[in-house]
């Protein structure tokens, strides 16, 4: 499964999501919008207004939602 997290520096929820994914052996690719500002346009075009945004083939999760993030592991 292709999991991608859009995050930014100094974002506590982003850190919590990355820790949760790592603790549950869910591989992910990180896109830091502070380092890759071009990703902001894509996020806005999709209707997202804040990070973290976690996308996968199966679902999109906004924020730190362990109940929904667990589904990415299956």
MMTF fields as JSON, N, C-alpha, C and O atoms, coordinates in Angstrom:
{
  "mmtfVersion": "1.0.0",
  "mmtfProducer": "UNKNOWN",
  "numBonds": 295,
  "numAtoms": 296,
  "numGroups": 74,
  "numChains": 1,
  "numModels": 1,
  "chainsPerModel": [1],
  "groupsPerChain": [74],
  "chainIdList": ["A"],
  "bondAtomList": [4, 2, 8, 6, 12, 10, 16, 14, 20, 18, 24, 22, 28, 26, 32, 30, 36, 34, 40, 38, 44, 42, 48, 46, 52, 50, 56, 54, 60, 58, 64, 62, 68, 66, 72, 70, 76, 74, 80, 78, 84, 82, 88, 86, 92, 90, 96, 94, 100, 98, 104, 102, 108, 106, 112, 110, 116, 114, 120, 118, 124, 122, 128, 126, 132, 130, 136, 134, 140, 138, 144, 142, 148, 146, 152, 150, 156, 154, 160, 158, 164, 162, 168, 166, 172, 170, 176, 174, 180, 178, 184, 182, 188, 186, 192, 190, 196, 194, 200, 198, 204, 202, 208, 206, 212, 210, 216, 214, 220, 218, 224, 222, 228, 226, 232, 230, 236, 234, 240, 238, 244, 242, 248, 246, 252, 250, 256, 254, 260, 258, 264, 262, 268, 266, 272, 270, 276, 274, 280, 278, 284, 282, 288, 286, 292, 290],
  "bondOrderList": [1, 1, 1, 1, 1, 1, 1, 1, 1, 1, 1, 1, 1, 1, 1, 1, 1, 1, 1, 1, 1, 1, 1, 1, 1, 1, 1, 1, 1, 1, 1, 1, 1, 1, 1, 1, 1, 1, 1, 1, 1, 1, 1, 1, 1, 1, 1, 1, 1, 1, 1, 1, 1, 1, 1, 1, 1, 1, 1, 1, 1, 1, 1, 1, 1, 1, 1, 1, 1, 1, 1, 1, 1],
  "groupList": [{"groupName": "UNK", "atomNameList": ["N", "CA", "C", "O"], "elementList": ["N", "C", "C", "O"], "formalChargeList": [0, 0, 0, 0], "bondAtomList": [1, 0, 2, 1, 3, 2], "bondOrderList": [1, 1, 2], "singleLetterCode": "X", "chemCompType": "L-PEPTIDE LINKING"}],
  "groupTypeList": [0, 0, 0, 0, 0, 0, 0, 0, 0, 0, 0, 0, 0, 0, 0, 0, 0, 0, 0, 0, 0, 0, 0, 0, 0, 0, 0, 0, 0, 0, 0, 0, 0, 0, 0, 0, 0, 0, 0, 0, 0, 0, 0, 0, 0, 0, 0, 0, 0, 0, 0, 0, 0, 0, 0, 0, 0, 0, 0, 0, 0, 0, 0, 0, 0, 0, 0, 0, 0, 0, 0, 0, 0, 0],
  "groupIdList": [1, 2, 3, 4, 5, 6, 7, 8, 9, 10, 11, 12, 13, 14, 15, 16, 17, 18, 19, 20, 21, 22, 23, 24, 25, 26, 27, 28, 29, 30, 31, 32, 33, 34, 35, 36, 37, 38, 39, 40, 41, 42, 43, 44, 45, 46, 47, 48, 49, 50, 51, 52, 53, 54, 55, 56, 57, 58, 59, 60, 61, 62, 63, 64, 65, 66, 67, 68, 69, 70, 71, 72, 73, 74],
  "secStructList": [7, 7, 7, 3, 3, 3, 3, 7, 6, 6, 7, 2, 2, 2, 2, 2, 2, 2, 2, 2, 2, 2, 2, 6, 6, 7, 7, 7, 3, 3, 3, 3, 6, 6, 6, 7, 6, 2, 2, 2, 2, 2, 2, 2, 2, 6, 6, 7, 7, 1, 1, 7, 3, 3, 3, 7, 1, 1, 7, 3, 3, 3, 1, 7, 7, 2, 2, 2, 2, 4, 4, 4, 4, 7],
  "xCoordList": [0.853, 0.0, 0.889, 1.924, 0.485, 1.251, 0.689, -0.345, 1.359, 0.897, 1.777, 3.005, 1.136, 1.868, 1.303, 0.085, 2.182, 1.75, 2.265, 3.456, 1.342, 1.693, 1.799, 0.851, 2.969, 3.228, 3.935, 4.243, 4.184, 4.997, 5.809, 5.531, 6.801, 7.667, 6.859, 5.877, 7.285, 6.676, 5.184, 4.415, 4.781, 3.37, 3.258, 3.721, 2.65, 2.562, 1.738, 2.117, 0.613, -0.197, 0.582, 0.467, 1.377, 2.19, 3.169, 3.333, 3.814, 4.767, 4.07, 4.612, 2.872, 2.135, 1.732, 1.785, 1.332, 0.961, 2.173, 2.084, 3.315, 4.527, 4.958, 5.361, 4.878, 5.235, 4.269, 4.697, 2.973, 1.978, 2.244, 2.224, 2.491, 2.748, 4.007, 4.015, 5.061, 6.316, 6.12, 6.598, 5.414, 5.184, 4.367, 4.478, 3.545, 2.698, 3.252, 2.534, 4.534, 5.229, 4.492, 4.416, 3.953, 3.299, 4.29, 4.602, 4.778, 5.727, 5.002, 3.859, 5.69, 5.071, 6.12, 7.308, 5.641, 6.47, 6.001, 4.799, 6.94, 6.583, 6.806, 7.839, 5.814, 5.944, 5.809, 4.718, 6.921, 6.936, 6.646, 7.428, 5.517, 5.12, 5.991, 5.978, 6.749, 7.713, 8.897, 9.474, 9.249, 10.385, 9.955, 10.761, 8.697, 8.156, 6.861, 5.774, 6.972, 5.768, 4.846, 3.671, 5.357, 4.489, 3.376, 2.339, 3.583, 2.551, 1.341, 0.246, 1.532, 0.422, -0.671, -1.855, -0.293, -1.282, -2.112, -3.326, -1.456, -2.187, -3.161, -4.316, -2.696, -3.568, -4.789, -5.917, -4.553, -5.664, -6.626, -7.84, -6.093, -6.935, -7.826, -8.922, -7.346, -8.129, -9.111, -9.923, -9.036, -9.951, -9.427, -10.172, -8.151, -7.573, -7.055, -6.486, -7.267, -6.84, -5.821, -5.302, -5.53, -4.557, -3.851, -4.311, -2.743, -2.016, -2.05, -2.277, -1.84, -1.424, -2.581, -3.721, -2.249, -3.157, -2.439, -1.315, -3.081, -2.483, -3.31, -4.515, -2.666, -3.376, -2.83, -1.656, -3.71, -3.313, -4.229, -5.144, -3.98, -4.834, -6.266, -7.224, -6.395, -7.692, -8.458, -9.689, -7.737, -8.429, -7.585, -6.391, -8.25, -7.571, -7.951, -9.126, -6.945, -7.167, -6.637, -5.541, -7.427, -7.013, -6.822, -7.735, -5.626, -5.343, -4.887, -4.74, -4.667, -4.23, -5.467, -6.095, -5.811, -6.998, -6.584, -6.691, -6.107, -5.612, -6.611, -6.211, -7.91, -8.909, -8.878, -8.995, -8.721, -8.665, -7.276, -7.158, -6.237, -4.872, -4.639, -3.903, -5.256, -5.108, -5.551, -4.99, -6.557, -7.067, -6.025, -6.107, -5.051, -4.005, -3.091, -2.427, -3.061, -2.183, -2.749, -2.009, -4.049, -4.656, -4.627, -5.102],
  "yCoordList": [-1.19, 0.0, 1.239, 1.272, 2.235, 3.453, 4.507, 5.111, 4.732, 5.696, 6.929, 6.834, 8.088, 9.349, 10.286, 10.407, 10.952, 11.926, 13.3, 13.492, 14.245, 15.641, 16.281, 16.252, 16.864, 17.404, 18.75, 19.212, 19.365, 20.583, 20.594, 19.84, 21.446, 21.546, 22.027, 22.754, 21.615, 22.043, 21.748, 22.544, 20.609, 20.193, 18.97, 17.887, 19.141, 18.045, 16.881, 15.724, 17.169, 16.079, 15.312, 14.091, 16.028, 15.364, 14.393, 13.262, 14.842, 13.989, 12.767, 11.663, 12.959, 11.848, 10.833, 9.626, 11.317, 10.409, 9.61, 8.395, 10.285, 9.589, 8.543, 7.443, 8.867, 7.903, 6.716, 5.567, 6.991, 5.919, 4.981, 3.762, 5.539, 4.713, 3.876, 2.687, 4.48, 3.753, 2.642, 1.524, 2.952, 1.952, 0.773, -0.334, 1.006, -0.049, -0.629, -1.287, -0.381, -0.915, -0.601, -1.439, 0.618, 1.068, 1.984, 3.075, 1.526, 2.335, 3.522, 3.411, 4.669, 5.865, 6.763, 6.694, 7.606, 8.645, 9.967, 10.226, 10.804, 12.1, 13.206, 13.26, 14.09, 15.295, 16.467, 16.749, 17.145, 18.273, 19.539, 19.92, 20.189, 21.343, 22.568, 23.511, 22.572, 23.648, 23.506, 24.497, 22.263, 21.998, 21.837, 22.034, 21.481, 21.294, 22.1, 21.523, 23.433, 24.272, 24.039, 24.403, 23.441, 23.157, 22.182, 22.144, 21.399, 20.452, 21.17, 20.611, 22.395, 23.162, 23.367, 23.261, 23.658, 23.872, 22.611, 22.69, 21.443, 20.186, 19.974, 19.609, 20.203, 20.016, 20.935, 20.503, 22.209, 23.162, 22.755, 22.887, 22.262, 21.829, 20.649, 20.481, 19.835, 18.696, 19.113, 18.305, 20.367, 20.868, 20.791, 21.054, 20.432, 20.338, 21.709, 22.454, 22.024, 23.319, 23.213, 24.227, 21.992, 21.818, 20.481, 19.607, 20.329, 19.065, 18.543, 19.334, 17.286, 16.283, 15.758, 15.662, 15.424, 14.712, 13.426, 13.461, 12.301, 10.992, 10.359, 10.158, 10.048, 9.438, 8.038, 7.754, 7.179, 5.824, 5.388, 6.115, 4.196, 3.662, 3.456, 3.538, 3.191, 2.819, 3.979, 3.982, 4.971, 5.998, 7.262, 7.275, 8.319, 9.561, 9.892, 9.863, 10.206, 10.532, 11.94, 12.284, 12.747, 14.111, 14.206, 13.902, 14.633, 14.749, 13.43, 12.424, 13.461, 12.262, 11.492, 11.822, 10.467, 9.65, 8.188, 7.471, 7.725, 6.349, 5.308, 4.298, 5.531, 4.566, 4.404, 3.286, 5.5, 5.441, 5.039, 4.353, 5.468, 5.122, 3.62, 3.056, 2.963, 1.523, 0.78, -0.263, 1.313, 0.676, 0.668, -0.161, 1.566, 1.609, 0.389, 0.019, -0.229, -1.372, -2.642, -3.594, -2.661, -3.892, -3.966, -4.943],
  "zCoordList": [0.0, 0.0, 0.0, 0.666, -0.735, -0.867, 0.092, -0.193, 1.217, 2.214, 2.142, 2.131, 2.092, 2.008, 3.064, 3.201, 3.813, 4.808, 4.403, 4.158, 4.34, 4.11, 5.484, 6.268, 5.771, 7.095, 6.967, 5.868, 8.126, 8.152, 9.437, 10.37, 9.472, 10.644, 11.854, 11.708, 13.038, 14.298, 14.375, 14.913, 13.84, 13.85, 14.758, 14.403, 15.92, 16.885, 16.344, 16.524, 15.682, 15.133, 14.07, 13.975, 13.268, 12.241, 12.9, 12.444, 13.969, 14.682, 15.26, 15.22, 15.798, 16.388, 15.315, 15.552, 14.143, 13.052, 12.599, 12.425, 12.406, 11.951, 12.97, 12.592, 14.247, 15.297, 15.279, 15.386, 15.145, 15.102, 13.928, 14.093, 12.747, 11.567, 11.76, 11.439, 12.278, 12.493, 13.527, 13.338, 14.626, 15.679, 15.178, 15.706, 14.16, 13.614, 12.319, 11.566, 12.064, 10.883, 9.578, 8.68, 9.488, 8.263, 7.546, 8.023, 6.397, 5.648, 5.037, 4.593, 5.023, 4.461, 3.835, 4.152, 2.94, 2.335, 2.916, 2.985, 3.334, 3.907, 2.888, 2.221, 2.783, 1.978, 2.945, 3.442, 3.208, 4.136, 3.33, 2.459, 3.625, 2.822, 3.087, 2.295, 4.185, 4.41, 3.462, 3.015, 3.162, 2.273, 0.819, -0.091, 0.595, -0.758, -0.883, -0.928, -0.939, -0.938, -2.133, -2.081, -3.202, -4.346, -3.975, -4.637, -2.926, -2.481, -1.888, -1.85, -1.43, -0.849, -1.886, -1.565, -3.119, -4.177, -4.402, -4.589, -4.384, -4.57, -3.42, -3.641, -2.186, -1.022, -1.106, -0.867, -1.45, -1.558, -2.664, -2.511, -3.776, -4.892, -4.489, -5.024, -3.543, -3.054, -1.955, -1.505, -1.529, -0.506, 0.911, 1.855, 1.088, 2.43, 2.858, 2.06, 4.142, 4.649, 5.769, 6.236, 6.205, 7.279, 7.125, 6.39, 7.815, 7.835, 9.268, 10.184, 9.5, 8.535, 7.691, 8.146, 6.454, 5.564, 5.186, 4.686, 5.424, 5.14, 4.029, 4.182, 2.922, 1.796, 1.557, 1.797, 1.082, 0.686, -0.435, -0.823, -0.955, -2.005, -1.496, -2.265, -0.207, 0.349, 0.98, 0.97, 1.533, 2.307, 2.424, 2.127, 2.868, 3.218, 4.654, 5.018, 5.468, 6.87, 7.103, 6.661, 7.803, 8.119, 9.622, 10.389, 10.047, 11.466, 12.069, 11.375, 13.39, 14.103, 14.534, 15.54, 13.769, 14.018, 14.091, 13.096, 15.258, 15.371, 14.891, 14.312, 15.12, 14.682, 13.167, 12.666, 12.433, 10.981, 10.47, 9.454, 11.175, 10.752, 10.854, 10.046, 11.836, 11.995, 10.741, 10.406, 10.045, 8.826, 7.717, 6.811, 7.764, 6.743, 6.846, 5.878, 8.025, 8.234, 7.609, 7.359, 7.357, 6.837, 5.328, 4.748]
}
